[in-house]
Amino acid sequence: MIKVKKRKILLLPGDGIGPEVIAEVKKIIQWFNKNKSLDFEIDEDLVGGAAYDKYKTPITDEVFYKALESEAVILGAVGGPKWDKLEFSKKT
C-alpha cells in the first residue's frame, strides 16, 4: 500500500450537538486512516461557548493559529441560550 502525505485536520466540536456530530466524524477519519492507507493527523480543540467557559474567549489565539496550519477545519455547532446574552465581541 502507498501512504500519502500526512494531512492535518483540526476538529472544533463547539457546543450543543456539535461534540456528538464531531465524535462521529472522528470515527470516519480514523476508519479511513486504518482501511484506506490515508494518514490524517487529527487535532481537537475548543471553540464557541465551550472555549468561552474555559478561557473567557470564543476562540483562543492558539486555536486560531492551529486552524491556519491545518489543511482542513471541521467546525461543529457553536453557541446556545447559555451564551446569548454575551456582548457581540465575545461571540464567535
Gaussian input, Z-matrix of N, CA and C with variables (Angstrom, degrees):
# hf/3-21g

backbone

0 1
 N
 C     1     B1
 C     2     B2     1     A1
 N     3     B3     2     A2     1     D1
 C     4     B4     3     A3     2     D2
 C     5     B5     4     A4     3     D3
 N     6     B6     5     A5     4     D4
 C     7     B7     6     A6     5     D5
 C     8     B8     7     A7     6     D6
 N     9     B9     8     A8     7     D7
 C    10    B10     9     A9     8     D8
 C    11    B11    10    A10     9     D9
 N    12    B12    11    A11    10    D10
 C    13    B13    12    A12    11    D11
 C    14    B14    13    A13    12    D12
 N    15    B15    14    A14    13    D13
 C    16    B16    15    A15    14    D14
 C    17    B17    16    A16    15    D15
 N    18    B18    17    A17    16    D16
 C    19    B19    18    A18    17    D17
 C    20    B20    19    A19    18    D18
 N    21    B21    20    A20    19    D19
 C    22    B22    21    A21    20    D20
 C    23    B23    22    A22    21    D21
 N    24    B24    23    A23    22    D22
 C    25    B25    24    A24    23    D23
 C    26    B26    25    A25    24    D24
 N    27    B27    26    A26    25    D25
 C    28    B28    27    A27    26    D26
 C    29    B29    28    A28    27    D27
 N    30    B30    29    A29    28    D28
 C    31    B31    30    A30    29    D29
 C    32    B32    31    A31    30    D30
 N    33    B33    32    A32    31    D31
 C    34    B34    33    A33    32    D32
 C    35    B35    34    A34    33    D33
 N    36    B36    35    A35    34    D34
 C    37    B37    36    A36    35    D35
 C    38    B38    37    A37    36    D36
 N    39    B39    38    A38    37    D37
 C    40    B40    39    A39    38    D38
 C    41    B41    40    A40    39    D39
 N    42    B42    41    A41    40    D40
 C    43    B43    42    A42    41    D41
 C    44    B44    43    A43    42    D42
 N    45    B45    44    A44    43    D43
 C    46    B46    45    A45    44    D44
 C    47    B47    46    A46    45    D45
 N    48    B48    47    A47    46    D46
 C    49    B49    48    A48    47    D47
 C    50    B50    49    A49    48    D48
 N    51    B51    50    A50    49    D49
 C    52    B52    51    A51    50    D50
 C    53    B53    52    A52    51    D51
 N    54    B54    53    A53    52    D52
 C    55    B55    54    A54    53    D53
 C    56    B56    55    A55    54    D54
 N    57    B57    56    A56    55    D55
 C    58    B58    57    A57    56    D56
 C    59    B59    58    A58    57    D57
 N    60    B60    59    A59    58    D58
 C    61    B61    60    A60    59    D59
 C    62    B62    61    A61    60    D60
 N    63    B63    62    A62    61    D61
 C    64    B64    63    A63    62    D62
 C    65    B65    64    A64    63    D63
 N    66    B66    65    A65    64    D64
 C    67    B67    66    A66    65    D65
 C    68    B68    67    A67    66    D66
 N    69    B69    68    A68    67    D67
 C    70    B70    69    A69    68    D68
 C    71    B71    70    A70    69    D69
 N    72    B72    71    A71    70    D70
 C    73    B73    72    A72    71    D71
 C    74    B74    73    A73    72    D72
 N    75    B75    74    A74    73    D73
 C    76    B76    75    A75    74    D74
 C    77    B77    76    A76    75    D75
 N    78    B78    77    A77    76    D76
 C    79    B79    78    A78    77    D77
 C    80    B80    79    A79    78    D78
 N    81    B81    80    A80    79    D79
 C    82    B82    81    A81    80    D80
 C    83    B83    82    A82    81    D81
 N    84    B84    83    A83    82    D82
 C    85    B85    84    A84    83    D83
 C    86    B86    85    A85    84    D84
 N    87    B87    86    A86    85    D85
 C    88    B88    87    A87    86    D86
 C    89    B89    88    A88    87    D87
 N    90    B90    89    A89    88    D88
 C    91    B91    90    A90    89    D89
 C    92    B92    91    A91    90    D90
 N    93    B93    92    A92    91    D91
 C    94    B94    93    A93    92    D92
 C    95    B95    94    A94    93    D93
 N    96    B96    95    A95    94    D94
 C    97    B97    96    A96    95    D95
 C    98    B98    97    A97    96    D96
 N    99    B99    98    A98    97    D97
 C   100   B100    99    A99    98    D98
 C   101   B101   100   A100    99    D99
 N   102   B102   101   A101   100   D100
 C   103   B103   102   A102   101   D101
 C   104   B104   103   A103   102   D102
 N   105   B105   104   A104   103   D103
 C   106   B106   105   A105   104   D104
 C   107   B107   106   A106   105   D105
 N   108   B108   107   A107   106   D106
 C   109   B109   108   A108   107   D107
 C   110   B110   109   A109   108   D108
 N   111   B111   110   A110   109   D109
 C   112   B112   111   A111   110   D110
 C   113   B113   112   A112   111   D111
 N   114   B114   113   A113   112   D112
 C   115   B115   114   A114   113   D113
 C   116   B116   115   A115   114   D114
 N   117   B117   116   A116   115   D115
 C   118   B118   117   A117   116   D116
 C   119   B119   118   A118   117   D117
 N   120   B120   119   A119   118   D118
 C   121   B121   120   A120   119   D119
 C   122   B122   121   A121   120   D120
 N   123   B123   122   A122   121   D121
 C   124   B124   123   A123   122   D122
 C   125   B125   124   A124   123   D123
 N   126   B126   125   A125   124   D124
 C   127   B127   126   A126   125   D125
 C   128   B128   127   A127   126   D126
 N   129   B129   128   A128   127   D127
 C   130   B130   129   A129   128   D128
 C   131   B131   130   A130   129   D129
 N   132   B132   131   A131   130   D130
 C   133   B133   132   A132   131   D131
 C   134   B134   133   A133   132   D132
 N   135   B135   134   A134   133   D133
 C   136   B136   135   A135   134   D134
 C   137   B137   136   A136   135   D135
 N   138   B138   137   A137   136   D136
 C   139   B139   138   A138   137   D137
 C   140   B140   139   A139   138   D138
 N   141   B141   140   A140   139   D139
 C   142   B142   141   A141   140   D140
 C   143   B143   142   A142   141   D141
 N   144   B144   143   A143   142   D142
 C   145   B145   144   A144   143   D143
 C   146   B146   145   A145   144   D144
 N   147   B147   146   A146   145   D145
 C   148   B148   147   A147   146   D146
 C   149   B149   148   A148   147   D147
 N   150   B150   149   A149   148   D148
 C   151   B151   150   A150   149   D149
 C   152   B152   151   A151   150   D150
 N   153   B153   152   A152   151   D151
 C   154   B154   153   A153   152   D152
 C   155   B155   154   A154   153   D153
 N   156   B156   155   A155   154   D154
 C   157   B157   156   A156   155   D155
 C   158   B158   157   A157   156   D156
 N   159   B159   158   A158   157   D157
 C   160   B160   159   A159   158   D158
 C   161   B161   160   A160   159   D159
 N   162   B162   161   A161   160   D160
 C   163   B163   162   A162   161   D161
 C   164   B164   163   A163   162   D162
 N   165   B165   164   A164   163   D163
 C   166   B166   165   A165   164   D164
 C   167   B167   166   A166   165   D165
 N   168   B168   167   A167   166   D166
 C   169   B169   168   A168   167   D167
 C   170   B170   169   A169   168   D168
 N   171   B171   170   A170   169   D169
 C   172   B172   171   A171   170   D170
 C   173   B173   172   A172   171   D171
 N   174   B174   173   A173   172   D172
 C   175   B175   174   A174   173   D173
 C   176   B176   175   A175   174   D174
 N   177   B177   176   A176   175   D175
 C   178   B178   177   A177   176   D176
 C   179   B179   178   A178   177   D177
 N   180   B180   179   A179   178   D178
 C   181   B181   180   A180   179   D179
 C   182   B182   181   A181   180   D180
 N   183   B183   182   A182   181   D181
 C   184   B184   183   A183   182   D182
 C   185   B185   184   A184   183   D183
 N   186   B186   185   A185   184   D184
 C   187   B187   186   A186   185   D185
 C   188   B188   187   A187   186   D186
 N   189   B189   188   A188   187   D187
 C   190   B190   189   A189   188   D188
 C   191   B191   190   A190   189   D189
 N   192   B192   191   A191   190   D190
 C   193   B193   192   A192   191   D191
 C   194   B194   193   A193   192   D192
 N   195   B195   194   A194   193   D193
 C   196   B196   195   A195   194   D194
 C   197   B197   196   A196   195   D195
 N   198   B198   197   A197   196   D196
 C   199   B199   198   A198   197   D197
 C   200   B200   199   A199   198   D198
 N   201   B201   200   A200   199   D199
 C   202   B202   201   A201   200   D200
 C   203   B203   202   A202   201   D201
 N   204   B204   203   A203   202   D202
 C   205   B205   204   A204   203   D203
 C   206   B206   205   A205   204   D204
 N   207   B207   206   A206   205   D205
 C   208   B208   207   A207   206   D206
 C   209   B209   208   A208   207   D207
 N   210   B210   209   A209   208   D208
 C   211   B211   210   A210   209   D209
 C   212   B212   211   A211   210   D210
 N   213   B213   212   A212   211   D211
 C   214   B214   213   A213   212   D212
 C   215   B215   214   A214   213   D213
 N   216   B216   215   A215   214   D214
 C   217   B217   216   A216   215   D215
 C   218   B218   217   A217   216   D216
 N   219   B219   218   A218   217   D217
 C   220   B220   219   A219   218   D218
 C   221   B221   220   A220   219   D219
 N   222   B222   221   A221   220   D220
 C   223   B223   222   A222   221   D221
 C   224   B224   223   A223   222   D222
 N   225   B225   224   A224   223   D223
 C   226   B226   225   A225   224   D224
 C   227   B227   226   A226   225   D225
 N   228   B228   227   A227   226   D226
 C   229   B229   228   A228   227   D227
 C   230   B230   229   A229   228   D228
 N   231   B231   230   A230   229   D229
 C   232   B232   231   A231   230   D230
 C   233   B233   232   A232   231   D231
 N   234   B234   233   A233   232   D232
 C   235   B235   234   A234   233   D233
 C   236   B236   235   A235   234   D234
 N   237   B237   236   A236   235   D235
 C   238   B238   237   A237   236   D236
 C   239   B239   238   A238   237   D237
 N   240   B240   239   A239   238   D238
 C   241   B241   240   A240   239   D239
 C   242   B242   241   A241   240   D240
 N   243   B243   242   A242   241   D241
 C   244   B244   243   A243   242   D242
 C   245   B245   244   A244   243   D243
 N   246   B246   245   A245   244   D244
 C   247   B247   246   A246   245   D245
 C   248   B248   247   A247   246   D246
 N   249   B249   248   A248   247   D247
 C   250   B250   249   A249   248   D248
 C   251   B251   250   A250   249   D249
 N   252   B252   251   A251   250   D250
 C   253   B253   252   A252   251   D251
 C   254   B254   253   A253   252   D252
 N   255   B255   254   A254   253   D253
 C   256   B256   255   A255   254   D254
 C   257   B257   256   A256   255   D255
 N   258   B258   257   A257   256   D256
 C   259   B259   258   A258   257   D257
 C   260   B260   259   A259   258   D258
 N   261   B261   260   A260   259   D259
 C   262   B262   261   A261   260   D260
 C   263   B263   262   A262   261   D261
 N   264   B264   263   A263   262   D262
 C   265   B265   264   A264   263   D263
 C   266   B266   265   A265   264   D264
 N   267   B267   266   A266   265   D265
 C   268   B268   267   A267   266   D266
 C   269   B269   268   A268   267   D267
 N   270   B270   269   A269   268   D268
 C   271   B271   270   A270   269   D269
 C   272   B272   271   A271   270   D270
 N   273   B273   272   A272   271   D271
 C   274   B274   273   A273   272   D272
 C   275   B275   274   A274   273   D273

   B1=1.4451
   B2=1.5276
   B3=1.2979
   B4=1.4586
   B5=1.5213
   B6=1.3218
   B7=1.4675
   B8=1.5217
   B9=1.3084
   B10=1.4538
   B11=1.5189
   B12=1.3091
   B13=1.4637
   B14=1.5302
   B15=1.3183
   B16=1.4701
   B17=1.5318
   B18=1.3098
   B19=1.4686
   B20=1.5156
   B21=1.3362
   B22=1.4667
   B23=1.5201
   B24=1.3273
   B25=1.4582
   B26=1.5271
   B27=1.3149
   B28=1.4642
   B29=1.5198
   B30=1.3234
   B31=1.4554
   B32=1.5251
   B33=1.3201
   B34=1.4590
   B35=1.5318
   B36=1.3386
   B37=1.4603
   B38=1.5279
   B39=1.3175
   B40=1.4563
   B41=1.5124
   B42=1.3250
   B43=1.4556
   B44=1.5260
   B45=1.3268
   B46=1.4658
   B47=1.5118
   B48=1.3116
   B49=1.4630
   B50=1.5331
   B51=1.3348
   B52=1.4654
   B53=1.5223
   B54=1.3422
   B55=1.4693
   B56=1.5310
   B57=1.3217
   B58=1.4665
   B59=1.5282
   B60=1.3105
   B61=1.4609
   B62=1.5290
   B63=1.3143
   B64=1.4679
   B65=1.5314
   B66=1.3194
   B67=1.4702
   B68=1.5311
   B69=1.3336
   B70=1.4701
   B71=1.5310
   B72=1.3131
   B73=1.4733
   B74=1.5301
   B75=1.3262
   B76=1.4698
   B77=1.5307
   B78=1.3222
   B79=1.4664
   B80=1.5283
   B81=1.3156
   B82=1.4696
   B83=1.5240
   B84=1.3169
   B85=1.4701
   B86=1.5253
   B87=1.3279
   B88=1.4610
   B89=1.5289
   B90=1.3200
   B91=1.4576
   B92=1.5284
   B93=1.3253
   B94=1.4678
   B95=1.5285
   B96=1.3204
   B97=1.4670
   B98=1.5349
   B99=1.3090
   B100=1.4693
   B101=1.5303
   B102=1.3376
   B103=1.4669
   B104=1.5234
   B105=1.2913
   B106=1.4731
   B107=1.5199
   B108=1.3053
   B109=1.4714
   B110=1.5243
   B111=1.2990
   B112=1.4547
   B113=1.5223
   B114=1.3002
   B115=1.4568
   B116=1.5209
   B117=1.3317
   B118=1.4474
   B119=1.5192
   B120=1.3167
   B121=1.4604
   B122=1.5229
   B123=1.3152
   B124=1.4569
   B125=1.5224
   B126=1.3242
   B127=1.4615
   B128=1.5244
   B129=1.3034
   B130=1.4676
   B131=1.5186
   B132=1.3384
   B133=1.4556
   B134=1.5184
   B135=1.3281
   B136=1.4656
   B137=1.5236
   B138=1.3213
   B139=1.4608
   B140=1.5298
   B141=1.3109
   B142=1.4633
   B143=1.5182
   B144=1.3128
   B145=1.4562
   B146=1.5195
   B147=1.3307
   B148=1.4701
   B149=1.5277
   B150=1.3331
   B151=1.4683
   B152=1.5237
   B153=1.3247
   B154=1.4598
   B155=1.5312
   B156=1.3253
   B157=1.4620
   B158=1.5256
   B159=1.3158
   B160=1.4653
   B161=1.5238
   B162=1.3581
   B163=1.4636
   B164=1.5330
   B165=1.3240
   B166=1.4716
   B167=1.5299
   B168=1.3222
   B169=1.4620
   B170=1.5305
   B171=1.3457
   B172=1.4613
   B173=1.5303
   B174=1.3264
   B175=1.4634
   B176=1.5253
   B177=1.3138
   B178=1.4618
   B179=1.5214
   B180=1.3173
   B181=1.4684
   B182=1.5212
   B183=1.3261
   B184=1.4669
   B185=1.5349
   B186=1.3266
   B187=1.4659
   B188=1.5284
   B189=1.3130
   B190=1.4639
   B191=1.5339
   B192=1.3236
   B193=1.4608
   B194=1.5257
   B195=1.3267
   B196=1.4652
   B197=1.5241
   B198=1.3224
   B199=1.4642
   B200=1.5292
   B201=1.3194
   B202=1.4602
   B203=1.5264
   B204=1.3174
   B205=1.4636
   B206=1.5279
   B207=1.3123
   B208=1.4641
   B209=1.5219
   B210=1.3357
   B211=1.4707
   B212=1.5241
   B213=1.3304
   B214=1.4597
   B215=1.5293
   B216=1.3238
   B217=1.4628
   B218=1.5259
   B219=1.3204
   B220=1.4576
   B221=1.5279
   B222=1.3321
   B223=1.4561
   B224=1.5200
   B225=1.3262
   B226=1.4641
   B227=1.5175
   B228=1.3094
   B229=1.4608
   B230=1.5230
   B231=1.3265
   B232=1.4657
   B233=1.5217
   B234=1.3324
   B235=1.4594
   B236=1.5135
   B237=1.3049
   B238=1.4553
   B239=1.5116
   B240=1.3111
   B241=1.4606
   B242=1.5263
   B243=1.3142
   B244=1.4683
   B245=1.5243
   B246=1.3308
   B247=1.4675
   B248=1.5342
   B249=1.3240
   B250=1.4700
   B251=1.5235
   B252=1.3054
   B253=1.4586
   B254=1.5301
   B255=1.3281
   B256=1.4699
   B257=1.5226
   B258=1.3160
   B259=1.4608
   B260=1.5298
   B261=1.3196
   B262=1.4616
   B263=1.5319
   B264=1.3146
   B265=1.4693
   B266=1.5289
   B267=1.3234
   B268=1.4673
   B269=1.5305
   B270=1.3285
   B271=1.4672
   B272=1.5162
   B273=1.3496
   B274=1.4618
   B275=1.4946
   A1=109.96
   A2=115.09
   A3=121.77
   A4=108.46
   A5=115.99
   A6=120.39
   A7=109.04
   A8=115.59
   A9=120.69
   A10=109.60
   A11=115.70
   A12=121.69
   A13=110.54
   A14=115.36
   A15=121.06
   A16=109.35
   A17=116.27
   A18=123.00
   A19=109.51
   A20=115.58
   A21=120.95
   A22=110.47
   A23=115.34
   A24=121.87
   A25=107.19
   A26=115.67
   A27=121.49
   A28=108.56
   A29=115.71
   A30=121.47
   A31=108.87
   A32=115.53
   A33=122.21
   A34=107.45
   A35=117.59
   A36=120.96
   A37=115.49
   A38=117.62
   A39=119.67
   A40=112.78
   A41=116.99
   A42=123.10
   A43=110.44
   A44=115.15
   A45=120.81
   A46=111.60
   A47=116.39
   A48=121.85
   A49=111.79
   A50=117.24
   A51=121.47
   A52=114.49
   A53=119.55
   A54=119.39
   A55=113.66
   A56=116.06
   A57=120.06
   A58=110.74
   A59=117.11
   A60=121.69
   A61=110.42
   A62=117.05
   A63=121.23
   A64=110.72
   A65=118.29
   A66=120.95
   A67=110.49
   A68=116.59
   A69=120.51
   A70=110.90
   A71=116.71
   A72=120.84
   A73=109.95
   A74=115.76
   A75=121.05
   A76=110.84
   A77=117.44
   A78=121.23
   A79=111.01
   A80=116.62
   A81=120.96
   A82=110.11
   A83=117.27
   A84=120.95
   A85=109.71
   A86=117.16
   A87=120.68
   A88=111.30
   A89=117.41
   A90=121.18
   A91=110.06
   A92=116.77
   A93=119.99
   A94=110.84
   A95=117.37
   A96=120.73
   A97=110.92
   A98=116.15
   A99=120.91
   A100=112.61
   A101=117.60
   A102=121.34
   A103=116.00
   A104=118.00
   A105=119.44
   A106=112.75
   A107=117.65
   A108=122.74
   A109=112.76
   A110=117.22
   A111=120.27
   A112=107.96
   A113=116.06
   A114=119.55
   A115=109.88
   A116=115.44
   A117=120.29
   A118=109.35
   A119=116.54
   A120=122.25
   A121=106.93
   A122=116.83
   A123=121.90
   A124=110.16
   A125=114.92
   A126=121.39
   A127=106.04
   A128=116.72
   A129=120.97
   A130=108.73
   A131=116.08
   A132=119.46
   A133=109.99
   A134=115.70
   A135=122.42
   A136=112.05
   A137=114.98
   A138=122.82
   A139=107.29
   A140=115.83
   A141=120.60
   A142=112.79
   A143=115.61
   A144=121.07
   A145=113.23
   A146=117.10
   A147=120.33
   A148=110.35
   A149=116.85
   A150=120.70
   A151=110.35
   A152=116.86
   A153=119.65
   A154=111.13
   A155=116.41
   A156=120.10
   A157=111.66
   A158=117.31
   A159=120.65
   A160=113.28
   A161=117.63
   A162=121.49
   A163=114.48
   A164=117.85
   A165=123.46
   A166=112.73
   A167=116.03
   A168=123.13
   A169=107.45
   A170=118.97
   A171=120.34
   A172=113.87
   A173=117.04
   A174=120.23
   A175=107.49
   A176=115.90
   A177=119.52
   A178=109.84
   A179=116.17
   A180=120.01
   A181=110.35
   A182=116.63
   A183=120.81
   A184=111.10
   A185=116.80
   A186=120.83
   A187=110.09
   A188=117.12
   A189=121.07
   A190=110.32
   A191=117.05
   A192=120.08
   A193=111.53
   A194=118.32
   A195=120.43
   A196=109.77
   A197=115.99
   A198=120.38
   A199=110.93
   A200=117.09
   A201=120.55
   A202=112.20
   A203=116.95
   A204=121.58
   A205=113.18
   A206=117.89
   A207=122.10
   A208=110.87
   A209=114.71
   A210=119.16
   A211=110.86
   A212=115.91
   A213=120.35
   A214=109.41
   A215=114.75
   A216=122.02
   A217=106.03
   A218=115.31
   A219=120.07
   A220=106.97
   A221=114.82
   A222=122.46
   A223=110.52
   A224=115.26
   A225=120.40
   A226=109.80
   A227=115.11
   A228=120.70
   A229=109.85
   A230=116.45
   A231=120.69
   A232=109.74
   A233=114.59
   A234=120.32
   A235=112.25
   A236=113.55
   A237=121.62
   A238=109.23
   A239=116.87
   A240=121.07
   A241=113.56
   A242=117.31
   A243=121.28
   A244=111.85
   A245=117.24
   A246=121.35
   A247=112.77
   A248=118.49
   A249=122.05
   A250=113.54
   A251=118.71
   A252=121.11
   A253=114.00
   A254=117.04
   A255=119.38
   A256=109.73
   A257=116.25
   A258=118.94
   A259=109.16
   A260=116.54
   A261=122.71
   A262=112.77
   A263=118.23
   A264=121.17
   A265=113.00
   A266=117.74
   A267=122.22
   A268=111.85
   A269=117.30
   A270=120.95
   A271=109.03
   A272=114.80
   A273=120.07
   A274=111.22
   D1=142.65
   D2=178.74
   D3=-93.84
   D4=128.05
   D5=175.82
   D6=-90.22
   D7=139.26
   D8=176.93
   D9=-95.98
   D10=166.74
   D11=179.22
   D12=-57.66
   D13=138.70
   D14=177.44
   D15=-63.35
   D16=129.95
   D17=178.69
   D18=-115.71
   D19=134.09
   D20=179.32
   D21=-87.22
   D22=129.24
   D23=174.55
   D24=-123.71
   D25=126.73
   D26=177.49
   D27=-102.48
   D28=122.67
   D29=177.05
   D30=-100.70
   D31=125.66
   D32=178.54
   D33=-122.00
   D34=90.53
   D35=-173.76
   D36=-61.84
   D37=-34.56
   D38=179.27
   D39=76.20
   D40=-134.69
   D41=-170.52
   D42=-129.37
   D43=179.30
   D44=175.99
   D45=55.99
   D46=-123.96
   D47=-178.98
   D48=-80.96
   D49=-11.26
   D50=-177.63
   D51=-50.93
   D52=-51.26
   D53=-179.85
   D54=-59.56
   D55=-35.73
   D56=179.14
   D57=-66.91
   D58=-43.37
   D59=179.75
   D60=-67.04
   D61=-45.88
   D62=-178.44
   D63=-64.73
   D64=-32.53
   D65=176.35
   D66=-60.57
   D67=-38.11
   D68=177.82
   D69=-71.66
   D70=-39.04
   D71=176.34
   D72=-60.15
   D73=-42.02
   D74=179.23
   D75=-60.02
   D76=-40.51
   D77=177.44
   D78=-61.52
   D79=-40.67
   D80=-179.92
   D81=-65.49
   D82=-45.24
   D83=179.01
   D84=-60.72
   D85=-43.73
   D86=179.39
   D87=-63.65
   D88=-36.75
   D89=176.95
   D90=-62.98
   D91=-46.26
   D92=178.47
   D93=-60.59
   D94=-41.96
   D95=177.92
   D96=-58.81
   D97=-42.29
   D98=-175.73
   D99=-77.46
   D100=-40.97
   D101=-169.07
   D102=-104.44
   D103=-13.53
   D104=-174.41
   D105=-125.55
   D106=19.31
   D107=176.83
   D108=57.23
   D109=29.78
   D110=175.70
   D111=-94.31
   D112=161.80
   D113=-174.96
   D114=-137.17
   D115=69.23
   D116=177.32
   D117=-84.77
   D118=130.05
   D119=174.04
   D120=-95.36
   D121=118.24
   D122=-175.85
   D123=-99.92
   D124=130.61
   D125=170.53
   D126=-124.91
   D127=151.10
   D128=-177.93
   D129=-137.55
   D130=141.03
   D131=179.95
   D132=-152.15
   D133=-178.44
   D134=-176.18
   D135=-96.33
   D136=147.37
   D137=174.23
   D138=-153.28
   D139=158.68
   D140=176.76
   D141=75.73
   D142=-143.72
   D143=-177.92
   D144=-61.40
   D145=-37.76
   D146=179.01
   D147=-61.24
   D148=-41.89
   D149=177.63
   D150=-68.74
   D151=-39.73
   D152=179.32
   D153=-61.75
   D154=-43.26
   D155=179.79
   D156=-60.80
   D157=-36.94
   D158=-177.13
   D159=-87.93
   D160=-39.63
   D161=-171.77
   D162=-117.30
   D163=-4.46
   D164=-176.85
   D165=64.89
   D166=26.74
   D167=173.57
   D168=-150.33
   D169=142.79
   D170=-176.99
   D171=-70.71
   D172=-19.21
   D173=174.74
   D174=-153.90
   D175=130.67
   D176=179.69
   D177=-84.28
   D178=160.47
   D179=176.03
   D180=-58.26
   D181=-39.20
   D182=-179.51
   D183=-58.77
   D184=-45.81
   D185=179.75
   D186=-66.79
   D187=-40.26
   D188=178.30
   D189=-57.84
   D190=-45.90
   D191=-178.79
   D192=-72.71
   D193=-31.40
   D194=172.91
   D195=-60.77
   D196=-41.00
   D197=179.64
   D198=-63.41
   D199=-41.73
   D200=179.15
   D201=-64.17
   D202=-31.01
   D203=-178.33
   D204=-87.27
   D205=-3.06
   D206=-177.57
   D207=-96.28
   D208=150.31
   D209=174.86
   D210=-75.09
   D211=-29.01
   D212=179.55
   D213=-145.73
   D214=146.24
   D215=174.32
   D216=-125.26
   D217=125.03
   D218=178.12
   D219=-110.49
   D220=114.07
   D221=-173.01
   D222=-106.28
   D223=125.53
   D224=174.83
   D225=-83.43
   D226=-176.32
   D227=178.45
   D228=-64.65
   D229=143.05
   D230=176.61
   D231=-127.03
   D232=153.21
   D233=176.44
   D234=90.88
   D235=177.81
   D236=-179.98
   D237=159.51
   D238=173.36
   D239=-176.05
   D240=-54.77
   D241=-33.35
   D242=-178.86
   D243=-57.83
   D244=-31.95
   D245=-174.62
   D246=-110.47
   D247=8.10
   D248=-177.96
   D249=-60.39
   D250=-32.40
   D251=-174.81
   D252=-90.81
   D253=4.73
   D254=176.48
   D255=-66.73
   D256=150.33
   D257=175.01
   D258=-63.63
   D259=153.01
   D260=-173.17
   D261=-53.82
   D262=-40.08
   D263=-177.33
   D264=-66.46
   D265=-14.35
   D266=-179.70
   D267=-98.88
   D268=4.19
   D269=179.59
   D270=-103.26
   D271=150.04
   D272=177.91
   D273=-78.05

